[in-house]
Amino acid sequence: MIPAGAISADSHVTEPPNCYIDYIDPKFRDSAPRIERTESGEDVYVIKDMKKGVPLALLDGAGYSIKDRNARVGKITYEETRPGGWNPKARAADLDRDGIAAEIIYASVGMALCTHPDVAYKDACMQAYNRWLAEFCGGLPDRLFGLAQTAVVSVDSAIEDFRRAKEMGMVGMMMPGEPVYEDYD
């Protein structure tokens, strides 16, 4: 049961370094999204076949003005991000401090994956994220409500993704804005 109070309907996680590597199908493990430190000392999520990494400063922007968040790009390491982005106990403290009873949780790095051209890779990454998110939300089941991701490889696979997400306790689904196949337009 959700406790009384405000519910944030658009909250995001900061996917931790092990999110994809530990939860992905082993055949994709070597190319799984991962955090790498740049020459300037910034941590970015590197995703196979994507030209630019995703700066952690963009994933860890809650509580910062756009100007301040953008000023952090190029300077933030994983260790400097808010633990509530990936740790349910730390998230509970953040929620209590902000007077939030519960949250609907969206992906952050996963949003960049929505446009990935390799459908099998995208699907494997999204399944890995879903497994990690179920564990994350399970750490605070009455307050954290996850939205799984589906690559919509086919209509049948998307239906299976919805079924699996429901079994994991997810409350909804994020889907890519552009269909994989033309006949889904």
N, C-alpha and C positions, 0 to 999 in steps of 0.2 A: 504494500500500500504506500502511496506517495504521501509524505508528510505535508501538512498545510503550509502554505506560503508561496512565494514567487517561484515560477518554473522558467528556467532559461531554455528557450526553444532553438537556440542556435549557438551551441558551444562546441569547441573543437579540442582535440587532443594534440599533444606533441608526440608523434610516434617515436618511441625510444629506439636506441641503436639495434636492439634485438628483434624489433617488431616483425620485420620481414625475414631476416636471416634465420631466426629460430623457428618460424612458423610456416615457411614456404615449402612447397613440394621440393624434395631434395634435388631434383634435376634442374631446378632454377636457382639453387642456393648460391652458386658462384657469381651469378649476375643479379642477385636480389638487391633492391634499393638499400643503400648503406650510407652512414655518415662518414664523411672524410673531411679532414682539416686542410684548408687551402694554405698556400704560401703566406697569405696575409694573417693567418691564425684564426680564420673564421671556420666554423663547422657548417657544412652544407650536406643535404641529402643528395646523393648521386644516384641517378636512375638510368639504367641501360638505354642507350640510343636517344637520350635527351641531351640537347646541346648545353643547357645550363643546369647547374644544381639548384636545389631549393634551399635558400638561406634559412637557418634556424631562427634568425631574428624575425622572419615573416611568420613562422609557426608559433612563436612565443610573443605575440603582440598584444595579448589581452592586458588591459590596464594602461596602455601607452597611447598617446596621441599618434596620429599618422606621422606627423613630423618627427616625434621622438622614436617611433618604431623604425622609420626609414633611416634615421641617424644611427641606429644600432646595426644595420645591415653591414656586413664586412667585419664585424667586431665580436660576435657572440659565439661562444662555444656551448656544447651540449651541457656542460657542467654549470653554466650560467643561466640556463633556462629554469622556469618555475617547475619544481617537482610535481605540482598538481597537474601538469600536462600529461604525465604518464603514471603517476602513483596515486591509487585511489584514496589512501589515507591522507596524503597531502591535499588531494582534491577536496576531501571532506572538510578540512580546515579552511580552505579557500571559500567553499560554499557557505560555511558557517559565518565566516568573517563578512561575506557579502550579503548575507540574509537570503540566500537562495536555497529552496527546499530540494529541488531536483533539476536535472539537466537532460536535454536531448543532445547526444554526442555525435558529432560529425568528424570525418577524417580531415586531415590537413595535407600530408604528403599524398594521400589517396586522391585528392582533388586533381593533382598534377597527373596522376596515373590515368585519369579518365580519358585523356587524349592520346595515350600511348598507342603507336601504330601496330605493335605486335600483340594481337588479340590473346594468344595463349599466355604470353608473359603477363599481360595486364590481368587476365583472369587468375593466374597463380598468385600474383601480388595481392589482388583483392581478397582472395580466399585466405591468404596468410593474415592480412589485416583483420578480417572478420574473426579469425581464431584468437588473435591477440586482443581485440576489442571485447570479445565475450569474457575473457579472463579479467580484463580491466574493469568492466562494468560489474562483474561478479564480485569484485571487492567491495562494492557499495550498492547492492542490488535494489535497494529501495530509493536510491537517489540518482543513479546513473543509468540512462536508457540509451542504448546504442542504435545507430543506424548502420547497418551492414552495407557492403558494396557489391554490385554485380557488374560484370563486363558485358552482359547481354550477348554472349557468344551466339546464342540462338534463343528462340522463344522457350523451347523446352528447358534449356540450361538455366534461363532466368527464373522460370517457375521453380526449378529445383533449388536455385540459390535462395529464393524467397522462403521455401519450405525449410531449408537448412538454417537460415537466419532466424526464423521463428523458433525452431528447436533450440537455438543457442540463446534465446531470450531477447533477441533484437526486437525493436518496436517499429522499424521501418527500413527503407532501402534507398541508397544513393545509386543513381544510374547515370552513365555517360550521357551528355547532352546530344551527342551525335551517334546515330546508329552505326553498327559495324557493317551491316549489309544494306545495300540500296533499297531492297524491297521492304525495309522497315521504316522508310521515310513517312 
